[in-house]
Amino acid sequence: MRPLKITVRDAESGSVMEIIGELDYSNAAELRDRLTTLALEPGQRLVLDLAGMDFCDSSGITALIAARNHAHAARADMALAAVPSHTLRVLHIVGLDQIFPLYPDSDTATRS
């Protein structure tokens, strides 16, 4: 398993935050901290690209919810892209698939 790596890039619609490795209790605070450095504008979209995420526990899910809350506080939108099947299953079980817009990849998420 890989340690958490977070990269951010700008897209026309807003920021794309790529999450690589494990998002768990030992590092979920890192994602929450990085979110506070993003300056989102009303109408933009924050996309979390999870294609490289190996593992996500409940602390990681909580960090994803924090990302949504951060975006909504800025009156911006938020979406998840390329959600791994193991995380998608959890999102379905707890009903968060109804809260998060889900896209197959970050390019689609930034264009929609």
N, C-alpha and C positions, 0 to 999 in steps of 0.2 A: 504494500500500500504506500501511496505517495503522501508526503506532507502537503498541507494546504498551500496553494499558490493562487493569488488573486491578481488578475490584470484588468485594467480598465482601458477602454478605447472609446473614442467619440464616434457616433453615427449621426446621420442626418436627423434622425428622430430623437436622439438623446444619447445616453451612455449605455455601453454594453460592458457588463462586468463578467469576466470569465472566471469560473471557479474550477480549480483543478485539484485533485487529490481527495483527501478525507475532510468532510465538514462535520465535526463532532464536538463534544463537550470541551475538549482541550483547546479548540481554536475557533469556535463559533463567535466568540467576542471579537476576534480579528475582523470577521466580516461585518459585524455591527459597527465596529470602529471605522472601517473603511467607508461604510455608507455615509457616515456623518461628514466625510470630506467631499462628497458629491454635491455639486451645486445644480440641482434640478430646477428647471423652469416650468411654470404651468403649461400643460399641453404636451410636454415631452414624454418620452417613454424610457424607463429604465428596464433593460433586458438583462436577466441573469442567465448566462449561457452555462449550462450544467453538463455539457458533453463530456468533459474530462473529470467529472466528479465520481470518485470511486465508491464513496460511502457517505451516508447522511443519517445521523441519529436524531433523536428528538430535539436536542440542542440546535442542530443544524436546521431542522424544520422551523424552530422558533426564530432563528436568524433570517430565514426566508420570509417569515411573517413580518419581522422587523423591517426588512427591505420594502415590503409592500406598504407598511405604515409610513416609512420615510417618504416614499414616492407620493403617497396620497396626501401627506401633510404639505407637500410642495405643490399640490394640485396637478401632479404628473401621473402618468399611467405606469404600470409595471407588468412585466410578463416573464415567464420562464421559457427557456428554449432548450431543446435537446435533453429533456429530463430522462435520466437513466431509468430503466424499467423497475429496478428495485425501489427507487424513490417515487416513481409514478404510482406504484402499487400502494405505498403508504399514503400518498396524497389522495388517492381514490378512497381508501379505507376511512380516512378521517374527514373526507368531504372537502378538502382544500382544492381539489381539481375544479370545484365550482367557484372558487374564489380567485384563483390564479389563471389568467389566460395562458394557454400552453401552445407552443409552436414547435415544429420539428427541428428548426435550427435558428440561429440568431439572425441570419439574413432575412428570413421570412418574418420574424418577429419585428424587425426594424422597419420593414416595408408595410406591414399591416396597420 
